[in-house]
Structures are given as C-alpha cells and as structure tokens.
C-alpha cells in the first residue's frame, strides 16, 4: 500500500503544528493497521523479493563473539540453516540481529540490560546489520542496501543508519541518520516485527512453548503472532486521533471565522476611508450654511416675537372676556342673594307669627283653666249649701281627702321652689366662673409657651443642622487629607488606604486561587481626556473603582479571608464580583452612533476581564458625555440617540433619557466641591490639595462645632423647660374646664328637676280642679243647674282637647318653618361665599391684565431691538459670505428650511470634525486594497486547505468504519487460513486434527489424532466447523450445530504424542502462523530440541520446502544445534556451520 500524503503549501498553510502531528499520527496509524492486514492477506509470492532481508551481520565483542561476520547470499537463496554445537554462539547471533535492529535486551531472554550483552572483559560492543533495499517496499532514496549499526557501552547505546549504494565493485556508504526514531520508522516500514514471538522464536521460547502448550498459552501466541488485538487497539487509537483532529479542526475553523471578521473590519476601515471625503464635503456645506444662520435666526426671533405678541393679545382678550363673565356672574349672584335675604325675612316673620299663635293658644288655655276654677268654686258653694246632711256623714272623709291633696300640692310646690333656688345658685356660680377669665388666661399662657417652645426648638434644630453640616465638612476634609497622605506614599492607595497591602498579599497568595483576582478595577482604567474626569468618576463610582473580580466562588471566599486577615474596616471593605475570566473583550456592544461622545470612548481599559466587568457593572457604553446642562436636557428629553440611557455633564449634572418608555429626569449637581478626585490618574500632582489649608480648616471648624454644641445644649434645655411649663398650664386649664363642666352638669340636672316639678304642680292643680268639679253630688241640685253644669263640663273637655290638637299642629308648623329658615340661611351663606370667590377672581383677573399690558409694552421695545438685530445679521452674512468660498453644489443663498438650529448645527459640526480626526487616527494607513486582497487570498487558501483536511478526515472516518465492520471477517479468515495450513502440514505425518478457538475464554486447543484411529473426513470437517462456533466475532452462517459425538481416540492435549511428534505439531503450528503473516525474514532457534530423527527430518524438509517453494521472496533463518548433514542440497538453501567459540 502506498503511504497517504497530504500536500501543503507552506507559504499559505495556517494549520498549527498540532494539526500536522495529529494528521501524521493518524496516517501512520492507518499505515500500521493496513500493514498488519496485508501481512494476514493472501499469498503474495509473485517472484518479487521483499526489501528488509538480512544481507550480512558483523559482531564485535558481542556476548561470546569477539569478531564475527556472516554474509547471507540473499540474491540466490532465501533459506538459511545455521548449525553448530552448543556454545558456538548461535543464540548470540540470534539476539544480535534483534538488538541490532533496535530490540530491547529483555526481549531476548539473555539479560534485562543491553550492557549485559557486551563481551566479558570488554567495555563496548558493536552490531552491524545490512538489510536489502531492493524489491517491494524498498526505500529508493537509501540505496541498494541499508546498514544499521548499534554501539553498546556500559552506560548507553548509539545508532547509525547508513545507506549503501553498489556500482559494480564499488560500494559507497553515507550516514543517513543517528536517531533511534528514524531507525524505528525504517523497521516499521520494512514490516519487521521485533516483538512478534512467531518470527523471533528464540531458544528459550521454543523450549518453553514445547514444554507447556496450554490452550491459553497457545491462544496468546496466536494473538501476538497475528496482531489481531493490535489491529483492534489501532482502530481504537485511530478513532481517538480522529476525534483529536476533529477538535483541532473545529478550533482552526473558529480561527478562520475570526480572520473572516478581521477581513470584514479591514473592509470597514477601507469604506470608512472612502467616506472621509464625503464627510469633509458635508463639513464644508455646514460651514457655508452657518454663514447664513445669523440672518435666519434673527428672522426666526422676529417670528417668535410675533407669535408671543399674538399670544399675549389673545390672553388679554381672553382676560377681558373672563372679566365680563365675572361681572355678569357677580350681578346674578347679588340678585340671588337679595332674593334669598327677602325669603329669610319672610320666613322669619312667619315663624314669629307661628310662635305668637302658640302664645295666644297658651293664653286661651290659661283662661279656660281660670273658668274651670271659677265653675268649680261655684259648684262647691252650691254644694255646701245643699249638702248639709251629706257633709255631716261624709264631711270627715272629704275634708281628710282634700287636706291630703292640699298637702301633696304644697310639698310639690315647695320642692319646685327649692329646685329653682338651687338652679339660680348654680347659674350664678357658673357666671362668676366664666367672668373670672381664668380659662382665657390659661389658654393664652399655653399659646405663648408653645410659641416660645417652637422658637427654641427651631433655633436648636438650626444649630444642630449647622453643627452636623460642619461635622460632615470636617469629615470630608479629613477623609480627603487621609486619602491624599496615603496616595502620596503610594498612588494605588487612592482606592483605599490598604490597597497596596491587598495587592502584595494577593501576589504572595496567588497559588491559593484558581486564577488570581483582579482589582481594584480602577487601577486598570485610564482617561483619554482629563477634562471628563469628574463625570467619568461619577458614572463609574468609587465603590466600583475599588472593587475586585474573581474567577470563581472559591476564589471569592479566599479573597474575603485575605480581607479579614488584613483587618480592613467594614466601611472600607471592597466589593467582590464573581465572573468567569475569558481573556477576551466583549466584541459586540450596544453603543450609540459613532458621532456621540460616551464614557466608554473616553477611557482605556487594560485588562479584557476588567473591561467586561466595567461594561456589566457601570454601563459605560450607554452613557453620553455632554458639555452643557441645557444641551443635556434638550437631548435626553425625547432626542436621545439609540442605545443612550443616561448623560453626564461637565458640571456633574445627570440626565436620564425618556426613550424606551422611561421617564425623563434631570438632576443638577448638588455637591459643594464639584471636582475630580483623580481616581484614574497615577500622578499625585494631578490632585490639587493643600494640606496646610485642610488642617487649618479642620481646626477652625472644630472650634465652631464646639461652640454650636454648647449653644445647642442651652437651646435644648430652654425648650425642655418650656415644654414642662406647657404641661403645667395644660393641667391647670384641664382642672378649670373640669370645674366648669361639673357646674354645667349640675345646672342641667337642676333645670331638669325644675321642669319636672313644674309639670307635677300643673298636673296636680289641673287634676284637683277636675276632681273637685266631678266629685260633687248633683242629685241635690236642680235639674236645670245639673244640665247647665254638665254643658259647661262638656265644653271644658272639648276646649281642652281642642287646645291639645291646635298646640301639636302649631308646634309641628314651628319646626318646619324653623328648618326651612335654616336651609335658606345656608343657601344665603353659600351665595355670599360664591360672591367672595367671584370678587377674588375679579381682582386676580384685573392684576393679570395689568401684568399682560406691561408685557405688551415690553414687547414693543423688543420689536425694535429685533429689527435692528436683523439688519446687523444681514450685514454680517454679506461680510462673511464675501470672505468664504462657496462649496461645490451649494446655492447662494442655500436652502435653509431643513437646516437644524444654529446651536445644534455647530455641535454637529464639532462632532463631525472630532469624528473625522478620530477616524483619521483610527484608520490604519497600511490597510489598502492590495493588503486586503492579499489577506483575502491567504484566507481563501486557508479555507481551501481546511476544507481539504475536512474531506480527508471524513474519508479516514469512513475508512475506519469500513475496516471496523470488516474486522470480524478478517478474524474469521485468519482462523481459517491457519486451520487449513495446519491440516496440510499434519498430513505429512499422516495426522489429522483441528484448532479449536474459544475467544471468550481466550483459549486455543490443538486437537491431533492419527488417521487410522481418528474420525472420518466428514467428522474432521465437522470438527473444523465446530472450532469456529465459539468465536464471538464469527458470523451466524459459520456456526453449525453439533450432530455427532467426538471420537474417543482424539488426543487433545498432545500428551499422548511422543516428544518428536509434539515438536512436529508445534512446528506445524508455527509454520501455519507464518502463512498469514508477512515479514522480510523469519527466525527459529533450536526448534528441533525435542524431535526424534524421523520427525526432525520431516520438519526440516517441510521448512526448506516452504521457504524455497512457497515464500521465495522472504528470508528464513533456522538455528539448530544438531547435525545438518541429512539436509538434501536444494536450490535456494544455504548452510552455515559455526565452530565452537574459543574462550
């Protein structure tokens, strides 16, 4: 198989060294695997010799040989027998060939160390082996032969690889390499397996193998000889290498993507360069139009004046209309008030009339009661005259009853009198208490004390506020002084007094972190323009400037422990933010257009991770920098550019954008000392600070604080005293109010008692009269008198009932009229309030009208000024136009309808000039069309190579999948070829048998029996099929169910064979393995050690026949200590007889 190669153009190859190594390793892995497969392939005896055969061996001071040289006639022979008695150095020659080709000392079973192979008494040894380099698989560039020399000393061994070229009788040698790796590569190229036991069957291996042919040992020999496990391992390793190649290829594709982005940026720079001329033309046009702005602005001012004047006139007219409406409303309200007052008077008169009717009714009722008493008196008189007898009988009872009633009435009247006297006494006491003036005095005293207390508290609060302000000023100056002193010692201490200690501790403890923390963040920031120092410091903030970032939570915990160990105060403790360190800056930022100045564009951040942290924590890419406050207000209130959320000004003001559904906000700077602190400058001189003035300021303010503190204490004491006096006065007032309330309560009770007694007396009188009237005995009177008295009685009752009904009706009428009167009074009060409001409105309208008329007079004066300014502006335009050069494509005068306001246009002009200057500095002069084309060409070549590599890897993956798929078939075919050759070789001794593989148990049973006692041929074939039934990799078609029982004469463990027969079987197995393997030469040492003469003769003839007839292009070297005279002379056979080595 030809070696696969990848042709690369070194000039345009952008694959790194790792990719090339991985590709080479993958190719070599495929080569090794293919070589292994080819060695197990079909016979390749096509008459072409194989390169890598041993042409000669030269030993110096190697083991028992002092100087031995053997030349193999590889041109005419391919089978070589080397005989000689024990001690003649055959095994030494065997080991020398292996060691000379790069083998290890431990593989040759003569010593673990290479130095042990040096002849005793000598300091060094040398092995020279010449290999053929003609035929298939030859290295044409090395010459006709290849010489490998290995020099061995007690401490080391060295190699020389030489190429030999034969030109007639002239031989030319040249050193090709001295590296062991190059020799290993050549040995691998020649397909020489130095560790394969089948090709290097040494003396000890032969004896061990013959003595212990366990199934597991035989299986191990089979696996090592056929390299089946090696092939499987190579597949796995080859797959891993392909995965590594895939990973590296993906990395390379990402690099190509980044280079594609770099090409895009280069093209953008070229486009930016092309746009510079257009921007310069636009700048010229803006300058030209700015010449005409004064006259335009003057006309606009005049238009604005006209609008203001018209609005003012409209306002005056509007106020006039409002005044007329107000006058009308007041007239209407006054009329309604007069009507309401009339209704109140009328309803009050009706109420008085109703109350008069009630009084008249009461008088009539009193008259009726008088008549009743008169009638009663008359009836008593008549009764006394005509009832003498009855009086004598009933007089006592009537007199007693009358006496009782009279007594009860007198008691009630006395109680009424007492109640009235008590009420009069209480009323007098209340009047005296109210006239004493104690309550008013108490209330006045409380109000005065409260006013004095408020004054004292206000003075105390003002003094405290001033004192606290002084303390804040002193603390701020002390903080600045302390910061300045610490910064003077070390500039990095501007981020905290112990910053230097933190940095040094981090440096000493960096091994404790996965990645050393970075901070303080402000240390990595530098300003491009110092005039923006204060707004940039305000945006980033001291807390963020002095903070640290950590790669992991574990690093953050370690950093906190370091802070605790340094004992940083809690208020000065830096913030810690956890974020993965990527080492790459964010490549996509949400920035405003390039013509806007931002915080991000005014700073340089050295570290990419700090750069990302500042972006995430502060949003500097979305923060505009604007010089004036009014401009910031105008821009951020609805005119902010995209991706701009906030703006800072030089004065320290902050304006928040109204875009994106947010609310517009503006905050003016309230700080007394609106200067930068120099956070982002290492130069102490940049911080203007006078230590002497600061110390004098602290001393003076401290004295003021002491004075204020003393004054505050006095004021607090005075306020406390006033509060105590207020409490005492309120107690006195409460006691007085309690006395008054008690008197009122008693008066209410007394009035209730008087009313109750009055009712009782009236009821007693009325009842007495009526009882007296009806208690007479009318039987003694005349009928006429009785009738007359009855009529009067009825009249009295009817009158009393009528009086009750009329009184109830009049009382109800009185209540309704009183309620109606109160409602009218409320309406009257509302009308008066509305009239007062209209009067106030009228006064306000009159005042506004006066002010507007004054403004109108002022506008008349402004009109004259504006017209004068317009004339001056027109003259100025004409003058400047004469001095300027009109740009190409502009009119005179230009179209100004869509031109922005002058201030905005000037700002636009400044921004464009700065942008042009900035673009000029950013544009790489080396970026030209030629460089872009060259870079693009190189990038396309790299992409093409990457695509080729991608195709190559895909092909290798496909090949690997195919080979892994065919691996079970390869394993099966190998078994069958070994089995077939083994049976053919057994047939030379009239043996029959089989090789039974069990891949799960990793055993190989060698089954041998004689033909005269063994199974029949059909049974032999059945055994052959069964030998594959245990293979896990064999296809189902190869499996066959056992149908017959094995013959009892089978010899499975070879113990029934003689030593010679067992050696013959072993030799047959080894030769069977040679059938499926391919190596330039094969070597056997003392293979006939246990053979009898018959089997030895058979095996030797078989080996010679196999070598000279079947594998004529390979070399076979056999070592035997026994005689070799019985070998028949044959073409292709060369025999060496080694004499016994003399000591």
Secondary structure, DSSP 4 states (H G I P E B T S, - for coil): -PPP-----TTT----HHHHHHHHHHHHHHHHHHHHHHHTSS---SSPPBTT-EEEEEEEEETTEEEEEEE--TTT-SEEEEE--TTSSHHHHHHHHHHHTT--GGGTTS-SSGGGGBPTT-SEEEEEEEEE--SBT--GGG-SEEEEEEEEESS-EEEEEEEEEEETTEEEEEEEE--HHHHHHHHHHTT--TT-TTTEE-HHHHHHHHH---HHHHHHHHHHHHTHHHHHHHHHHHHHHHHHHHHHHHHHHHHHHHHHHHHHHHHHHHHHHHHHHHHHHHHHHHHHHHHTHHHHHHHHHHHHHHHHHHHHHHHHHHHHHHHHHHHHHHHHHHHHHHHHHHHHHHHHHHHHHHHHHHHHHHHHHHHHHHHHHHHHHHHHHHHHHH-HHHHHHHHHHHHHHHHHHHHHHHHHHHHHHHHHHHHHHHHHHHHHHHHTTHHHHHHHHHHHHHHHHHHHHHHHHHHHHHHHHHHHHHHHHHHHHHHHHHHHH-GGGGG-TTHHHHHHHHHHTGGGSSS--EE-GGGGEEES-GGGHHHHHHHH-HHHHT-EEESSHHHHHHHHHHHHHHT--GGGPPPEEE----SS--S------TTS-BSGGGEEESSHHHHHHHHHHH-GGGEEEES-HHHHHHHHTT-PPTT--EEEETTS-EEE---TTPPPEEE----SS-----TT---GGGS---HHHHHHHHHHHHHHHHHHHHHHHHHHHHHHHHHHHHHHHHHHHHHHHHHHHHHHHHHHHHHHHHHHHHHHHHHHHHHHHHHHHHTS-GGGS-HHHHHHHHHHHHHHHHHHHHHHHHHHHHHHHHHHHHHHHHHHHHHHHHHHHHHHHHHHHHHHHHHHHHHHHHHHHHHHHHHHHHHHHHHHHHHHHHHHHHHS-PPTT--SSPP-SSPPPHHHHHHHHHHHHHHHHHHHHHS-TT--HHHHHHHHHHHHHHHHHHHHHHHHHHHHHHHHHHHHHHHHHHHHHHHHHHHHHHHHHHGGGTEEEEEEEETTTTEEEEEEEETTTS--HHHHHHHHHHTTTT-TTS-GGG-----SPPPTT-BSSSTTS-HHHHHHHHHHHHHHHHHH---SEEEEESTTTT--HHHHHHHHHHHHHIIIII-TTSEEEEEESS--TTSPP-TTEEEEEPPPPP-
